[in-house]
Amino acid sequence: MMKLTNKTKFDVCVASHFGMCFGVKAAIAKTKKLASHTPITILGELAHNDTVIKKLENLGAKKSNLEDHNAKTPNVIITAHGTSDTQRKKWADNGYIVTDTTCPLVHKAHNALKTLILAEYTPVLIGKPEHVEVRGLAGDFPQTQIILNIQDIDKLNIKNNKIGIISQTTQQIDHVNSLLSEIKQKYPNAKVKYIDTVCSPTKERQTALVDLCNKSEIIIVVGGKNSNNTAQLAQKCRNLGCVAYHVQSPNDIKPTWFTGYKKVGITAGTSTPDEDVENIKRKLLQIATA
C-alpha cells in the first residue's frame, strides 16, 4: 500500500492487476497503424472507453453500426469484441476491405461454441444478450440460448439431454460457476459439458480485486459506463462488502465519498487505458492531502 504523509485523510492502494488487457491494446495499435495512412471506419466501439474513442476520432476514424453494412470509407474495422462470420461476409460481399481486430480469446469462445454444437449439445451461452460480443458469438448459431441469471434457466429448452455451456469472456467466474451448478441441479440426468471461456485478464482482475477489497474500505473502479467488465468489477466489490463507485474521469469523483474512510483502493476494467487510472489516482491524492 502506498503511504502518503501523516497529514493524509486516507491511504491509496492500486490493484495488482488492472486496466487494459492485451486484446484491446493490440486492437487499438492495429487500428491506429491503419488509420495513420488510410481512412477507416470502426464498426461499433473498439473499446468501451471514451478516452480511446476520442483519440481514434482525432486520427480521423469514422464510426458505423456493425449491422448497417454501410460505411463512409472502403476500410472497416471489426472491434476486439468480435462478430459472427455472417457479419464479416456481408461486409466483404458489399465491397469493403475488412480488418479484424477480434481478441484471440474471443475467437477461442467462438471455436468453443462451434465445437459444442458440432457435438450435438444444446448450446447455452452465459452473458448479456445485448452485448456486442454475445451477439457475435450467437450470430452464426441461432439455436444458442442466452442466459444471464438464475431465472433465465427456467426458460431453457433442452431437447436432447445434452447441454453445452460457454460464457461471455468478461463474466465473473463465480457467477458463471453458480449458474453452471444450478443447471446441473435442474437437469440431473443431462450430460453437461462446460468449456471455460472467461478470459485470463478478466480472471486476474477479479482475483486481484478480492485482495484489494481485503485492504480497502472503498474502491474506485475506473472504466467506461458501458463497459461490461468494469461494471462487473464494481458489483463484485459490493458483493465483497466494499463501497464501490464506477467512474470514467476525475470529474465523476466527489470528495464527500471518502468521509470517514482510511483506505481507498483503485482498479480498472480491461478497456481502461493506464492514463485514465493515473488521472484518477492523482485526483484521489489531491483529495487525500487537501
N, C-alpha and C positions, 0 to 999 in steps of 0.2 A: 504494500500500500504506500502511496506517495504522501509523505508527511509534508505539511506546509510550514507554518510558523506557529508559535504559541498564541498568536492573535487570531488564527483562523477560526471560523464558525464551524467548519466541518472539514473532514478529510475526503480526498477524492481517490477512487481506485478504478482502473480500467480493466476490463475483462482480458483474460489471457488469449482468447480467440474472439475476434470481432471483425465486422466490416466486410468489404467487398471480396467475393470469392474469385477463384481463378477463372471460372467460366465467364463471369461478367467482365472481368478485366480483359480477357482475350477477345471477347466480342467487341468491347469498346476500342481496343487497339486496332483490330482489323477494320472496323468501321471508320475510324479516324484516318487510317492509312489510305483507304479507298476515297474518302471524302476530300483528301488533300489534292487529288488530281482529276476527279470526275464528279459530276453532280450525282447525288444519291437520294433515295427515298427510303426511310426506315418504316417498316410495316408494323406499326404499333410503337411501344416504348422499349428501347433497347435495354433499359434498366428502369425500375420503378423508383426514380430519384430525380428531383428537379435540377440538381447541380449537373448531373450527367446530361440530361436533356438539353439544358441551356447551352452547355459547351458544344454539343453537336449542332445545335441550331446556329451557333456563332460560326461554325465551319461551313454553313450553308446547307446542312442536311434538311431535307423535307420530311414530312410525315404523312403517312396514309394508313388507312384501315386495312388490316390483313385480308378481310373478307370482301373488300371493294373491287379488287383486281383492276385498279385504275390508279396510276401514279404519274407525276409530272416529270419524272426522269426515267431514262432507259434502264438504269441500275437500281435494283431494290434489295433491301437487307431483311432477311429473316432474323428475328431477335434471338437472344440467348435462351428465351423460354421455349423456342421451337414451334413447330406446327406439324400438320399432317402432310403426308406425301401428296394427298389430293390437292391441298392448297399450293404446294410447291409446283405441281404440274400445271395448275390453272394459270399461275403467273408466267411460267415458262411458255405455255401454249399461247398466251396473249402477247408474246414477243419480248418480254422483259428478261434482262440478264439478272439472274438470282444469285446473290451471295448469302450463304447460310452461316450464321454465327451461333447456331444452336449449341448449348453446353454439351460436352460429351456425356455428362451424367444424365441429362435429359434424353439423349439418344439411347442410353442404356435402359431407361424406363420404357421407351418406345419398343425396344427389342424384347424386353421382358414381357410386355403386354402381348406382343405378337406371338411369342413362344407359348404363352398360356392358351391363347386362342387356337393355335395350331394343334395343341394337345387336347383340344375339345373341352377345356374348362370354361365354365360360365365366368366371364371376366368382370371383376369388381375393382373399381378404382376409388381410392380414398383421396378426396380432395375437394376444392371449392369448384362447383360446376361452372361458374362464370369466369374462372381464371384462364388466362391465355394458354398456360401450359397444359391445363386439364383439357381444354377444348382441343388442343393439338393432339394430345395423347388419345383421346377418344374419336378424333376426327375420321380416321380410316376404319374404325370399328364401331359402327352404330349400336352394336349389341352390348357394348360396355355399359355397365350400370355404375353410376357415380353415387357415392355416399360421403357424408361429411360428419355425421353424428350418429349416436345410437338409435335415434328414432328412425333414421333412414334405413336401418337394417330390416325393419318390418316391411319395407316396400320392395325388397329384393324378390326377384322371380327366378328361382333356381329350378331348372328343369331336369338336368342330367345327374344331379347329386355330386357334381364336381365343381368346386369353386376355386377360381384362380384370382389372387389378390395382389395388387401393387398399390403404390401411393404416389401422390404428387411429391416431387423431390424436396419440397420445403415444409412438409408437415412435421409436427412434433412427433418424435419417435414413440414417446409414451402414449400419445393419443392414438397413433396407429396400432400399437400393441393392444391397447384397450379395446378397440373396435375388432381387431383380429380375434381376441378372446371371446367377445360377445357373439361373433359369427359362429365360432366353433361350438359355443353353447347352444345357440339356436338351431344349428344343423349338426347334431352329434354324429349322425350316420353319413355325413358327406365327406368326401375326400377333399380336404382343403390344402391348397398349395399357395404359399406366400413367398413372393420374391421381394426382398427388401430394396426399395428404390429411393429411400430417403438419402439424400446426398451427404457425403462426408463433411463438407463445410457446415451444413446445417446441424449435423450431429455435434461437431466440435463446438459450435457456438452455443448450443443448448447445454452441453456438458459444462462449458466454461461459465455459463450463466448460473448454474447451481452453486459453483464455488464463489462466484461474485455475490450471490444472494446471502451466502453464509457470512460474508464480510461486510455487507451493506444493509442499511435500513431503507434506503430509497434508491431506485435505479432510473437513470435516464437512458431510454432506448432510442437510438438515432436512426432515422430512415424515412423514406417516402411514405406519405399517408396511405398510398395504395399498394405498399409493399407487403405481400402476404407474410413473408418470413419475419419481417420486422414486427408486424402485429402479433405473430405467434410468440416471439421473444417477450414482448410486453405482457402478454397473457400468462406466459409461463412464470414471469416474475411474480405476478399477482397470485398465481396458484401456489407459489413457494412462500407466500406470506410477506412479500416486499411491496411497498408502494411503488408504482411504476408510471412513468409518463413517456409517451411516444411523441417525439418531436422531430421536426425536419430541419430547423435552423435555430440559432441562438435567440431569435426574436420570439420563439414559442415559449421560452423559459420564463417563469415568474419567480422572483426571489422568495416570495412567501411560501413556495412549496417546501422549502428547506428548514423552516422554523421548527426548532426542537430536535432536528436530526444532526448526528455527528459523523455519520459515514454514508457517503454518496458514491454510487457506482455508475459506470458508463459502459454500455455495449452498443452494438450496431448491427443492422441487418446485412445480408450478403449483397445488396445493391448499393451500399453506402460507401462513398469514397472516404479515404483517410482524412482528407482536408475537412470534411464535414464533422468528423469526430474531433479533430483538433480545434475547430471553431467552438464546438460545444464545451470541450474541456477548458478552453480559455475563458469562456463565459462563466463557467462554474467557479474557476479560480478567482475571477473578479468578484463574484458574489461572496465567496468564502472569506475574502480579505477586505471587503468593503467596511 
